Amino acid sequence: MSSDKSFVEFICDQVQSAGLVKCRLMFGDYALYCDGKVVALISDNRLLIKPTAAGRTYIGEVTEAPPYPGAKDWFLIGEAIEDREWISRLVRITCDGLPEPKPKKRKS
């Protein structure tokens, strides 16, 4: 089951202050990018944040779930998505805790 476009737009709007935020359709669900890094997945109308040590500390008591069957657990964000400041800060913390994306290889 994929996510509703309105839910994806809501999430992207909630985290706009975190940095350069984009959502892209991938494999029927969405990846949320911040400053060029994948920081979250939107799957089945759920927001799942990529796990980082700093994110775990910020959240406190973490709920984890896989974004799809067979995947590793990510941080499942529930009602806290309503708090624009809190969720934007979490996305920023996650982005800062991830390595820079690898440069794409040029085709020969």
Residue pairs with C-beta under 8 A, 6 or more apart in sequence:
1 44
2 28
2 29
2 44
3 29
3 30
3 42
3 43
3 44
3 45
3 46
4 45
7 42
7 45
8 23
8 30
8 42
10 81
11 23
11 32
11 40
11 42
11 47
11 81
12 21
12 22
12 23
12 32
14 81
14 84
14 87
14 88
15 21
15 32
15 34
15 84
15 87
15 88
15 91
16 88
17 84
17 85
17 88
18 34
18 88
18 89
18 91
18 92
18 95
19 34
19 35
19 91
19 92
19 95
20 33
20 34
20 35
20 36
21 32
21 33
21 34
21 91
22 32
22 33
23 30
23 31
23 32
23 33
23 42
24 30
24 31
24 33
29 41
29 42
29 43
29 44
29 67
29 68
30 41
30 42
30 43
31 38
31 40
31 41
31 42
32 38
32 39
32 40
32 41
32 42
32 47
32 91
33 39
34 91
34 92
34 94
34 95
35 95
36 100
36 101
37 95
37 98
37 100
37 101
38 50
39 49
39 50
39 91
39 94
39 95
39 98
40 47
40 48
40 49
40 50
40 74
40 91
40 94
41 47
41 48
41 50
41 67
41 74
42 48
43 67
43 68
46 65
46 67
46 76
46 77
47 76
47 77
47 81
47 87
48 65
48 67
48 74
48 75
48 76
48 77
49 55
49 74
49 75
49 77
49 90
49 91
49 94
50 74
50 75
50 94
50 98
51 64
51 73
51 74
51 75
52 93
52 94
52 97
52 98
53 97
54 93
54 94
54 96
54 97
55 75
55 90
55 93
55 94
55 97
56 62
56 75
58 89
58 90
58 93
59 75
59 90
62 75
63 75
63 76
63 78
64 73
64 74
64 75
64 76
65 73
65 74
65 76
66 72
66 73
66 74
67 74
77 87
77 90
80 86
80 87
80 90
81 87
